[in-house]
Amino acid sequence: MHPFFSVVIPSYNRKLYVQESIDSVLAQRFSQFEIIVVDDGSTDGSYEFLKEKYRDEKRIQILHQPNLERGAARNTGIKAARGKYIQLLDSDDRLLPEHLEILHSHIIQLEPSFISTKFKFIVGDKLLSSDNCHLPEGFYTYRLFLQGNPLACNVCIKKDNPKLRFFEEDRKYSIKEDWMFFMENLSDQQLYLIDKVTVHMLEHKGRSMHGNHQELIQKTFLAADWIKQRLNLSHLEDKQLYSHVNYFSAVHSYIEGKRFEVFSYLWKSISLHGLRKKHLLLSMKNIPGHRILKQLKEFLRG
């Protein structure tokens, strides 16, 4: 009997985290699932550790491939999946026990091509809201993602979908392949967002969005160009897209302390799609700078 869900977990050198992700799936109240872990050429012993730890768990497959990046690892898992729906889960994220149960109840009613719940961040001993927590429940298209990706890769995919486009595997787009995946697939399909938080994301220094800031900026512009080439965006949507890219670049320049670049990117963002509250807030923070504000915050905490 085929499982209803296939939970696909790509993993690269996440030995310290991936076990908790797997265990959060095993603790689900809805039990008709399989787990496919795709080890993407780890060098920390993850593959051997997982094979040994879960050797008696028949619902788990541990696949291994050379390091090809996260998009390729997800594609490998999707192709190997036997479930009717495929839940993507990063190796440092956790599903709450009711996650698959809630998805199942909505899928039976709607049979959507894409469906997702909301998530919060685990930061130390605190639980913080994410950007998608304020979004109302309902169907969304690519337009939601013109201002970035509020869902990370917390998405469940219908397996039997002739329109499904796989993740981009070119390494130069790594880190941004989630955003590109949503934009391309939702250009002619819809995603249903459930108004329930059922995923927790562990915030730590190893997360992809905490890498080299200049590299993140470069890859965001590359991804935007990729999106523009594949989607028939209107003139206004094109401006929205690149306004977001420049604001994103301003944020990461701010974190690096490159104050002149912050104002340069902000001006480009404003000129493309108008002045927003977020532009004013970042401008005000940029005057003292990220380092000074961080030191002040630490002083007040102490």
N, C-alpha and C positions, 0 to 999 in steps of 0.2 A: 504494500500500500504506500503510495507516494505521500510525503508530508504536505501539509498546506503551506507552510512557510519554509523557505531556505534562508538562513541567516548567514550572510557572507561577511567575513571579517578579514580584511587585508592586514598584514602585520610585517613590519620591518624593524628588527632590533627593539622589540617592545616586550621582552621577557618579563619585565617588572610589572607590566600593566595588562597584557592580553589575557592572562589567566582570570582576572576579575571580570573582564568583558564576557568571556566564555561562561563563567559561572553565573553571571546575571541572566544569560539566556537559559541555562539549565534550570534556573529557579522560576521560569515563567509558569503562570497558572494555566495557560493554553499550551497543551503538550504536543500538538501535531507539528513538529518542526524538526529540521536537521540543521546542523551547523557545519559550515565550510570555512575553515581557516586557510587562507592562502599566504604561506610564508614567502615573502618576496626577497629571497636571498639573504636572510639574516646571518650575521656573523657573531651573535651573542649566545648561540646555543638554543635559541627559541624553538627551532624545529624539533630537535632531539628531546628537549624538555617536554614539549606538548605531546609528542608521540608517546612518550613514556607515561606521562601523567594521565592521559585520557585513552590509554590503550584498550580499556574495557568498556568504553562508552561508544555504543554502536551508532549513536546519532551524530557523531562527530567525524568529519573527514579532515585530515591535516594534509594539505597539498603543499608542494615545494616547487619553486621556480627560481631561475636566476633573477638578480635584482633588475627589474624592468620599470619600477615606479608604481605608485598606488593605483593609477588608472588601469594599467595592464593587469594588476593583481585583482582588481574588482571584476574586470572582464573575464578573467579565468574562472572566478567564483560563479559569476552569472551563468557562464556556459556549462558549468558542472552541476548547477542547481537542478533539483527535481521537483521543487515545490511549485505550487500555483502562483505564489507571490514570493518575491525576494526582498528580504529586509537587509539593507546595507548598514553595517555597524563598524565604526572605527575601533581600533584595538586599545584605545584608552578611554572609551565611553562605556556607559552602563545602561542597561534597560531596567526599568522598574518592573516588578513582577506582573503587573497588569498590562504591559505594553502590547504584546501579541493578542491578548484577549480583546482589547479595545480596538485594535486594527481589524481583527476578524469580524467583529460586530458591524463595523462600518463597511467593510468590503462586501459582506453578504447583501447589504442594502444597496450599495452604489456600484460595485464592480469597477472602480476607477483604474486608470492606467498607472497613476502614481498617487500615493497617499502618504501622509506624514503626520506626526504629532509634534508637540513643542518640546523644547529642552531648556534646562538650566545649567549653569556652570557650578562645579564644585571648586571653590577657591579656599584652600586651607580647611577651616572648619565651618565655612559659610556656604550658603547656596544662593547664587545670584541669578537674576533673570537675564535672558538673552534677548536679542533684537526681535525675535519672532513672538515673544510672549504677548505683545499688544495687538497682534493681528487677529481679526475676527475669523471664526470658522467659516469655511467655504472653499469654493474652487478658485484656483489661481492659474494664470498663464505666465509666459516669459516676462510680461511687463513688471511683475513683482521683483524680478531679478535685474532690472535695469539699474537699480541702485545698490547692486551687490547681492550677495547670497546670504539671506537670513536663516537658512535651514541647515547650513553646513552640509553633511551628507546623510542626515537623518531622513531617509526616504525608503519607501517600500514600493517595489516595482512589479507590475503584472508580467509574469514570465511569457505568456502567449500574447505577444504584442508585436505585430509585423512592422509597426512604425518605430520600434525602439532603436535608438542610436546608442552605440556603446561609448564608453569613455575614451577620450583622446589619449593615445599612448605615447605621443611624442614627448620626450623628457623635458624639452624646453618649456612646456606648459605645466609641468608638475607644480602642485600646490593649488593651481587654478582650474584643474580639470573638473571639479565639482560644479563650479559656476558655469563653465562651458557646457557641461552635460545638461544642466537644467535649462539654460537658454535655448539650446538646440532642440531638446525633446519637447519643451513646452511651447515652442513656436507654433505647433499645430495640434497640441494636446493640452490637457489640464491636469493639475495636481489638486487633490483635496487635502486641506489642512484641518486637522482635528484640534479643537480647543481644549486639549489636555496635555499637561507636562508628564511625559512618561520616559524621558531620557535624561540622564545626567552626564555632562561632559567634564572630564577632569582637566582643570587648567594647570598646566605645568610648562616648564621652560622648553621641553622637547616638542611641544605642539608646532605644527608646520607654520602657523602664523606668527611664531616668535623667532623666526630665523633672521637671516640677513635682510635688513629693511630695504636696501637698494635693490637687492635681487627680487624682493616681493613687488616693488614698484615696477621694475622692468617686466616681470612676468604678468602683471596686471594689464599693462599696456599691450603686451603681446596677445593676451587672452581677449582683450577688447577688439583688437584688429581681427582676430580669428572669428569672433562673434559677428562682427560687421560683414565679413566676407560670406558667411553662411546664412545670415538672416536678412530678410528684406525689411530693414528698419525704416521707419519714416524719418524725415529730417529732424523732427522734434525728439524722437526716440534716440536717434544718433547723438544728439546734444546731451540728452539725459545720461546716456551711457558714458560718454567721455567726461561729463561733469562729475560723475561718480568716481571715475578713475583718477581724476586730478584731486578730488577731495581725499580719496584713499591715500594717494601719494603724499598729500599734505600731512595727514595724520602720522604716517610712518617717518616722514622727514622731521616732524615735531619730536617724535620719540628719540630720534638720533641727535637732536639738538641742532639741526640745520635750519636755523630760523629764517634766513633769507629765502631758502627753497620753499618753506611753508607758505610764506606770503605769495610767492610766485605761483605755486600750484593752486592756492585758494583763489587768486585772481582769475586764473584760467577757468576754474570750476564755476565761479560766479558769472563770468562773461558768457559761458555756455548755457546755463540754465537758471540764472537768477540768484539773488541773495537769499540764503536760508539761515535759520537760527543756528544751525550747526557751524556755519562759516564764522558767524560772530563769536561764538563760544571758543572755537579753536584760535581765532585771532587774538582774543583776550588772554588765553592761556599761553600763547606764543610770546607775549611781551616779556613776562619773567622767564619763560622757558621751562621745558619739561624737568630738567635737573633740579632747578630751584624749587618748583612746586612739589616734586617728589621728596626733597629734603624737608620742606616745610610740613608735609603730611606725616612723615616719619617722626619729626620733632613733636607734633601735636599728639601723635599716638603715644609717644614716650612720656 
